[in-house]
């Protein structure tokens, strides 16, 4: 958007209105100019054409501006005022003005339905339309931030769907890797090849700016362009091509995709992701997927792990209130073509550049998606606390752990990890012990020194004994204590998924006699652990024993 020309246009409009005694809705006209500049290649007042208003008011406005359908008349009236200003100042001729007035007359009865059509809503409008019924200009960062703050202030119990949860921290690939990947995105490669083919061949579009059917067939046959209609819409949206009537033009110095620099590629990709997520166009040809294109990407962003097609289908069915989702595999394959996702062994996931691009879109609408710190660069306390709080996918967290360990000898790693959790809560101690458990016998001296720490001693004995190294015999009290301590580590996950915890306990949990004696352990989490066992264990007899033990522990005043 060129703010300068829009500001000049608005200033001129104000002066014209005062001179002519015309009431001008300056804010609405500014919005018209802003969006025309952003999305329709209007770089000065004289670039407005009759077709500009059709796409602006029936496509862009419904996608971007939160406004009630009954406000359509005000917007069209502002557009009429703009037309009178354009013709009066010589920016357009009388014939063009007549065609513009006719176009606006035809648009006015259609616009209310367009504003109410949820299938046209972009991602940001879908989010914010539920927050505030007043008109909201999504190009105004202040207005967006205000809406975000209002949204953040809603009761946490309002909704528990994935799309309403806070955005998780993500780990981004380096910009150079993102840019390199963008050069290989099939859709972007086809878009650049299509623009060059159209201009070099002097080809024209239809009056509605679409590719001619014979050209679409020919470019597919000659160049292998997979989705010519989608590539052409993207070319116009990105400004890679512009039209004078039906003649296709490119700016002087059009740069092929492979010749673009890193900054240019990142800007190009951010705009491409915005187009794919927000533009009301056919992306995959599957109605269920295309109507929920944001929801699919948002789900993958939040989960950060490959999601099987069945999982995506189930999520779409929930969004579609039980409707069937057919042809999903083919739709996901077509989505791969756009570059935002790829197929992995476990299902479909965002590509590194897809993750980056979606985060840029979140930032654009005023959200604050956090970046996950590199845990391998911190000390032992940072590694442990980061593993607990960052919410990183298992694969990413595992990579951080491996790189952290690689920078230390086994003895150094064990000493740092165990030293960091002396006197710490069970969850931190459990994380440290779990990492130390993967270390070889060379860590013996550091582990042996922990035999003097009452909380770490049972873990140290188990570590040494399991490697055939000299170790004291684990007493019954120590066995009870370490059992409670390891169960305490599972408390957070068990509260989230009690059924999964119950299954694990049924398969590999402590024996009944051990549970019955746990109440004797002076562990700060013993009551909570026993209550969890009592409420989740499938064996009613053992569950009852756990509840009885919890009562005894509470009676002893152990909390």
C-alpha positions in Angstrom: 0.0 0.0 0.0 1.3 3.4 -0.9 0.3 5.6 2.0 1.5 8.7 0.3 -0.8 8.7 -2.7 -3.8 7.7 -0.5 -3.1 10.6 1.9 -2.9 13.0 -1.0 -6.1 11.7 -2.5 -8.0 12.0 0.8 -6.6 15.6 1.3 -7.8 16.5 -2.2 -11.2 14.9 -1.6 -11.6 16.9 1.6 -10.8 20.2 -0.2 -13.1 19.3 -3.1 -16.0 18.5 -0.7 -15.6 21.8 1.1 -15.5 23.7 -2.2 -18.5 21.8 -3.7 -20.5 21.7 -0.4 -20.5 17.9 -0.6 -20.5 15.7 2.5 -17.7 13.3 2.2 -17.3 10.0 4.2 -13.5 10.4 4.3 -12.9 7.2 6.4 -14.9 5.0 4.0 -13.1 6.5 1.0 -9.8 6.0 2.6 -10.6 2.4 3.1 -11.6 2.0 -0.5 -8.3 3.5 -1.6 -6.3 1.5 0.9 -7.7 -1.9 -0.2 -7.6 -0.9 -3.9 -3.9 -0.1 -3.5 -3.2 -3.3 -1.5 -5.0 -5.8 -3.6 -6.0 -4.4 -7.0 -2.8 -2.6 -8.2 -4.3 0.8 -7.9 -1.3 3.2 -7.4 -3.1 6.5 -8.1 -6.6 7.8 -8.5 -6.5 7.5 -12.2 -6.0 3.7 -11.9 -9.6 3.2 -10.7 -11.8 1.4 -13.3 -15.4 0.2 -13.3 -14.2 -3.4 -12.7 -12.1 -2.2 -9.7 -15.3 -1.5 -7.7 -16.8 -4.9 -8.5 -13.8 -6.8 -7.1 -13.3 -4.3 -4.3 -16.8 -4.3 -2.9 -17.9 -7.9 -3.7 -14.7 -9.8 -3.0 -12.1 -7.7 -1.0 -14.6 -6.0 1.4 -16.4 -9.2 2.4 -13.0 -10.8 3.0 -11.4 -8.0 5.0 -13.9 -5.7 6.6 -16.1 -6.6 9.5 -19.3 -4.7 8.8 -23.0 -5.5 9.0 -24.8 -6.2 5.7 -26.9 -3.1 6.2 -23.8 -0.9 6.0 -23.4 -1.7 2.3 -25.4 1.3 1.2 -23.0 3.7 3.0 -20.0 2.1 1.3 -21.6 2.3 -2.1 -22.5 5.9 -1.5 -18.9 6.7 -0.6 -17.8 5.0 -3.8 -20.3 7.2 -5.8 -18.8 10.3 -4.1 -15.3 9.1 -5.1 -16.5 8.7 -8.7 -17.8 12.3 -8.8 -14.5 13.5 -7.4 -12.6 11.6 -10.0 -14.5 12.9 -12.9 -14.7 16.5 -11.6 -10.9 16.6 -11.1 -10.1 15.1 -14.5 -8.8 11.8 -13.3 -11.3 9.9 -15.4 -13.4 10.8 -18.4 -17.2 11.1 -18.6 -17.7 7.8 -20.3 -15.6 6.0 -17.7 -17.6 7.7 -14.9 -20.9 6.6 -16.5 -19.7 3.0 -16.6 -18.6 3.3 -12.9 -22.0 4.6 -11.8 -23.7 1.8 -13.6 -21.4 -0.8 -12.0 -22.1 0.7 -8.6 -25.8 0.6 -9.2 -25.5 -3.1 -10.0 -23.2 -3.8 -7.0 -25.4 -2.1 -4.4 -28.1 -4.8 -4.2 -25.5 -7.6 -4.2 -23.2 -6.3 -1.6 -25.2 -7.0 1.6 -25.3 -10.7 0.7 -21.6 -10.7 0.0 -20.9 -9.1 3.4 -22.9 -11.8 5.0 -21.4 -14.7 3.1 -19.1 -16.5 5.6 -17.4 -18.5 2.9 -15.8 -15.2 1.7 -14.4 -14.4 5.2 -10.6 -14.3 5.5 -8.9 -15.7 8.5 -8.7 -12.4 10.5 -12.4 -11.6 9.7 -13.4 -15.1 10.8 -11.6 -14.6 14.1 -12.8 -11.1 14.9 -16.3 -11.2 13.6 -17.2 -13.1 16.7 -15.7 -10.4 18.9 -17.3 -7.2 17.8 -20.3 -6.4 15.6 -19.0 -2.9 14.8 -17.1 -2.3 11.6 -13.4 -3.2 11.9 -10.7 -2.2 9.5 -8.3 -5.1 9.5 -5.7 -2.9 7.8 -5.6 -0.6 10.9 -3.2 -2.1 13.4 -4.6 -0.1 16.3 -8.1 -1.4 15.7 -6.9 -4.9 15.3 -4.8 -4.8 18.5 -7.8 -3.4 20.4 -9.9 -6.3 19.1 -7.2 -8.7 20.1 -7.2 -7.3 23.6 -11.0 -7.6 23.9 -10.7 -11.2 22.7 -8.0 -12.0 25.2 -10.3 -10.6 27.9 -13.1 -13.0 27.2 -13.8 -15.7 29.8 -11.4 -18.7 29.3 -14.4 -21.0 29.5 -16.1 -19.4 26.5 -14.6 -21.9 24.1 -12.3 -24.9 24.2 -11.8 -25.5 20.5 -8.2 -25.6 19.3 -8.5 -22.3 17.4 -9.3 -20.4 20.6 -6.3 -21.7 22.6 -3.1 -19.5 22.9 -0.7 -20.0 20.0 2.2 -22.3 20.9 5.8 -21.4 20.7 7.4 -22.5 17.4 10.9 -23.0 16.2 11.6 -21.3 12.9 14.1 -22.3 10.2 16.8 -19.7 9.3 15.7 -17.1 6.8 18.1 -18.4 4.2 16.5 -21.9 4.4 13.1 -20.4 4.1 14.1 -18.4 1.0 15.7 -21.4 -0.6 12.6 -23.5 0.0 10.4 -20.8 -1.5 12.3 -20.9 -4.8 11.1 -24.6 -5.1 7.4 -24.0 -4.3 5.6 -25.5 -7.3 2.8 -23.0 -7.3 5.2 -20.0 -7.2 7.4 -21.5 -10.0 4.3 -22.0 -12.1 3.0 -18.5 -11.4 6.3 -16.9 -12.6 6.4 -19.1 -15.7 2.8 -18.4 -16.5 3.3 -14.6 -16.3 6.4 -14.8 -18.6 4.5 -17.0 -21.1 1.4 -14.7 -21.2 3.4 -11.5 -21.7 6.0 -12.9 -24.2 3.1 -14.4 -26.2 1.1 -11.2 -26.1 -1.9 -13.1 -24.8 -5.0 -11.5 -23.3 -7.4 -12.4 -20.5 -11.2 -12.4 -20.5 -13.0 -9.3 -19.5 -13.3 -10.7 -16.0 -9.5 -11.0 -15.8 -9.5 -14.8 -16.0 -7.3 -16.9 -18.2 -8.9 -18.0 -21.5 -9.7 -21.7 -21.5 -7.5 -22.4 -24.5 -4.5 -20.6 -22.9 -5.0 -22.6 -19.7 -4.9 -25.8 -21.6 -2.0 -24.7 -23.8 0.3 -23.6 -20.9 -0.4 -26.9 -19.1 0.6 -28.8 -22.2 3.6 -26.7 -23.1 5.1 -25.9 -19.6 3.4 -28.4 -17.4 1.7 -25.7 -15.3 -0.4 -27.8 -12.9 -3.0 -25.3 -11.7 -3.1 -22.4 -14.3 -6.2 -20.7 -12.9 -4.9 -20.6 -9.4 -1.4 -19.5 -10.6 -3.0 -16.7 -12.5 -5.1 -15.4 -9.6 -2.0 -15.5 -7.5 0.0 -13.6 -10.1 -2.6 -10.8 -10.1 -2.8 -10.7 -6.3 1.0 -10.5 -5.9 1.3 -7.8 -8.6 3.5 -10.0 -10.8 1.2 -9.1 -13.6 -1.2 -6.3 -14.2 -3.9 -5.6 -16.7 -4.8 -2.8 -19.0 -8.2 -3.9 -20.2 -7.5 -7.4 -21.1 -3.8 -6.9 -22.0 -1.3 -8.5 -19.7 1.6 -6.3 -18.6 4.5 -6.7 -16.1 6.5 -4.1 -14.4 9.8 -3.3 -16.0 12.5 -5.5 -14.5 10.3 -8.5 -13.8 12.5 -10.9 -11.8 12.3 -14.6 -12.3 11.8 -16.6 -9.1 15.2 -18.2 -9.1 16.9 -14.8 -9.4 15.1 -13.1 -6.5 17.1 -12.2 -3.4 16.4 -13.5 0.1 14.4 -10.5 1.3 12.3 -10.4 -1.8 11.5 -14.1 -1.6 10.4 -13.8 2.1 8.1 -10.9 1.2 6.8 -12.8 -1.8 6.1 -15.9 0.3 4.4 -14.0 3.1 2.0 -12.5 0.5 1.4 -15.9 -1.1 0.4 -17.5 2.3 -2.0 -14.6 2.9 -3.5 -15.2 -0.5 -3.9 -18.9 0.1 -5.4 -18.5 3.5 -7.7 -15.5 2.9 -8.5 -15.2 -0.8 -12.0 -16.7 -1.7 -10.6 -18.9 -4.4 -10.5 -22.6 -5.1 -7.3 -24.0 -3.6 -7.8 -27.7 -3.7 -11.1 -28.2 -5.4 -12.5 -29.9 -2.2 -15.2 -27.7 -0.8 -14.8 -28.9 2.8 -11.1 -28.2 2.7 -11.3 -24.9 0.8 -13.9 -23.5 3.1 -11.8 -24.5 6.1 -8.4 -23.7 4.7 -7.5 -21.5 7.6 -8.7 -24.0 10.1 -6.6 -26.8 8.6 -3.4 -24.7 8.6 -4.1 -23.4 12.1 -4.6 -26.9 13.4 -1.2 -28.0 11.9 0.5 -24.9 13.4 -0.8 -25.6 16.8 -0.2 -29.3 16.9 3.3 -29.1 15.3 3.3 -32.8 14.5 2.1 -34.7 11.4 -1.6 -35.3 11.5 -3.0 -38.4 9.7 -5.6 -37.6 7.0 -8.2 -39.3 9.2 -7.4 -36.8 12.0 -7.8 -33.9 9.5 -11.1 -35.4 8.3 -12.4 -35.7 11.9 -11.5 -32.1 12.6 -13.3 -30.9 9.5 -16.3 -32.9 10.3 -16.5 -31.2 13.7 -16.3 -27.8 12.0 -18.9 -28.9 9.4 -21.3 -30.2 12.1 -21.1 -33.8 11.1 -20.9 -33.6 7.3 -18.9 -36.2 5.4 -15.5 -35.2 4.1 -14.8 -37.1 0.9 -11.7 -37.0 -1.3 -9.4 -35.7 1.5 -6.3 -37.5 0.4 -6.5 -35.9 -3.1 -7.2 -32.5 -1.6 -4.2 -32.7 0.7 -2.0 -33.7 -2.3 -3.2 -30.6 -4.1 -2.4 -28.5 -1.0 1.1 -29.8 -1.1 1.4 -28.1 -4.5 1.0 -24.7 -2.8 4.0 -25.2 -0.6 2.4 -24.7 2.8 2.2 -28.4 3.8 4.0 -31.7 3.0 3.3 -35.3 3.5 5.4 -37.1 6.1 5.3 -40.7 7.4 2.8 -39.8 10.1 0.5 -37.7 8.0 0.4 -34.1 6.8 2.3 -31.2 8.5 3.3 -27.6 7.7 6.5 -27.2 5.8 9.2 -25.0 7.5 8.3 -22.2 5.2 4.6 -22.9 5.7 5.1 -22.5 9.4 7.0 -19.3 8.9 4.4 -17.9 6.5 1.5 -18.6 8.8 3.3 -17.0 11.7 3.8 -13.9 9.6 0.1 -13.8 8.9 -0.7 -14.1 12.6 1.7 -11.1 13.2 -0.1 -9.2 10.4 -3.4 -9.4 12.1 -2.0 -8.3 15.5 -1.5 -11.7 17.3 1.8 -12.4 19.0 2.8 -16.0 18.2 5.8 -16.8 20.5 9.2 -18.1 19.3 10.6 -21.1 21.1 14.1 -20.6 22.5 16.8 -23.0 21.5 17.1 -25.0 24.6 20.5 -26.4 23.6 22.0 -23.0 24.2 21.1 -22.7 27.9 22.3 -24.3 31.1 20.7 -27.3 32.7 18.0 -25.3 34.5 17.1 -23.6 31.2 16.9 -27.0 29.4 14.7 -28.6 32.0 12.3 -25.7 32.5 12.1 -25.2 28.7 11.2 -28.8 28.2 8.4 -28.4 30.8 7.0 -25.1 29.6 7.8 -24.6 25.9 5.3 -27.1 24.5 7.8 -28.1 21.8 7.0 -31.1 19.6 8.8 -34.3 20.8 11.1 -34.3 17.7 12.2 -30.7 18.2 12.7 -31.2 22.0 14.7 -34.4 21.3 17.0 -32.5 19.0 17.6 -29.8 21.6 18.4 -32.5 24.2 20.9 -34.2 21.9 22.6 -31.0 21.0 22.8 -30.0 24.7 24.4 -33.3 25.6 26.8 -33.2 22.6 28.4 -30.1 24.1 29.4 -31.9 27.3 31.0 -35.1 28.5 28.7 -37.6 30.2 30.1 -36.7 33.6 29.6 -33.0 33.0 26.1 -33.5 31.8 25.1 -35.6 34.7 26.6 -33.2 37.2 24.8 -30.2 35.7 21.5 -31.8 35.4 21.3 -33.4 38.8 22.8 -30.3 40.4 20.1 -28.2 38.9 17.3 -30.2 40.4 18.5 -30.6 44.0 15.5 -29.7 46.1 13.4 -28.9 43.0 9.8 -30.1 42.4 9.3 -33.7 41.2 8.5 -32.7 37.7 11.9 -31.0 37.2 13.7 -33.8 39.0 12.0 -36.4 36.8 13.0 -34.6 33.6 16.6 -34.4 34.8 16.7 -38.1 35.8 15.1 -39.2 32.5 17.9 -37.4 30.5 20.6 -38.7 32.8 19.2 -42.2 32.3 20.4 -42.1 28.7 24.0 -41.4 29.6 26.7 -44.1 29.5 28.7 -45.4 32.5 31.2 -42.6 32.1 28.8 -40.5 34.1 29.3 -42.8 37.2 31.3 -40.4 39.4 28.7 -37.5 39.0 25.8 -39.9 39.7 27.6 -41.5 42.7 28.0 -38.1 44.3 24.2 -37.8 44.5 23.9 -40.8 46.9 24.2 -38.2 49.7 21.0 -36.4 48.5 17.9 -38.0 50.0 15.7 -37.1 47.0 18.2 -38.1 44.3 19.7 -41.1 46.1 17.0 -43.6 45.0 17.3 -42.5 41.4 21.1 -42.7 41.6 21.0 -46.2 43.0 18.7 -47.4 40.2 21.0 -45.7 37.6 24.1 -47.4 39.0 22.5 -50.8 39.5 21.0 -50.9 36.0 24.6 -50.5 34.6 26.1 -53.1 36.8 28.1 -50.5 38.7 28.7 -50.5 42.5 25.6 -49.3 44.3 23.8 -49.7 47.6 20.8 -51.9 47.9 17.5 -49.9 47.4 15.6 -50.1 50.7 11.9 -50.5 50.9 11.4 -46.9 51.9 13.6 -45.7 49.0 11.6 -47.9 46.6 8.4 -46.4 47.8 9.8 -42.9 47.6 11.1 -43.3 44.0 7.8 -44.8 42.9 5.9 -41.8 44.2 8.4 -39.4 42.7 8.1 -40.9 39.2 4.3 -41.0 39.4 4.4 -37.3 40.5 6.3 -36.6 37.2 3.2 -37.9 35.3 0.7 -35.8 37.2 0.4 -32.9 34.6 -0.1 -35.4 31.7 -2.5 -37.5 33.7 -4.7 -34.5 34.5 -4.9 -33.8 30.8 -5.5 -37.4 29.7 -6.7 -39.5 32.7 -7.8 -42.4 30.4 -4.3 -42.7 28.9 -2.8 -42.6 32.3 -5.1 -45.3 33.5 -4.2 -47.5 30.6 -0.4 -47.1 31.3 -0.9 -47.8 35.0 -2.9 -51.0 34.2 -0.1 -52.2 32.0 3.0 -51.2 33.9 2.0 -49.4 37.2 3.2 -50.3 40.7 1.9 -53.5 42.2 -1.0 -53.3 44.7 1.1 -53.9 47.8 3.3 -51.0 46.9 0.3 -48.7 46.4 -1.1 -49.7 49.8 2.2 -48.7 51.6 2.8 -45.4 49.7 1.0 -43.4 52.4 4.0 -43.9 54.6 6.3 -41.9 52.2 7.2 -38.4 53.2 6.9 -37.0 49.7 5.2 -33.6 49.1 3.1 -35.1 46.2 2.1 -38.4 47.8 -1.5 -37.4 48.5 -2.1 -36.1 45.0 -0.5 -39.2 43.5 -2.6 -41.5 45.5 -5.8 -39.6 44.8 -5.0 -39.7 41.1 -4.5 -43.5 41.3 -7.7 -43.8 43.2 -9.7 -41.9 40.6 -8.2 -43.5 37.5 -7.1 -47.1 38.0 -9.5 -49.4 36.2 -9.2 -52.2 38.9 -11.7 -51.2 41.5 -10.0 -53.1 44.3 -6.7 -51.4 43.7 -8.3 -48.0 43.2 -10.0 -48.4 46.5 -6.7 -49.2 48.1 -5.2 -46.1 46.7 -8.0 -43.9 48.0 -7.6 -45.5 51.4 -3.9 -44.8 51.3 -4.5 -41.2 50.3 -6.8 -40.8 53.4 -4.1 -42.2 55.6 -1.5 -39.8 54.1 -3.8 -36.8 54.6 -4.4 -37.9 58.2 -0.6 -37.8 58.7 -0.6 -34.2 57.5 1.6 -34.9 54.5 0.8 -32.4 51.8 
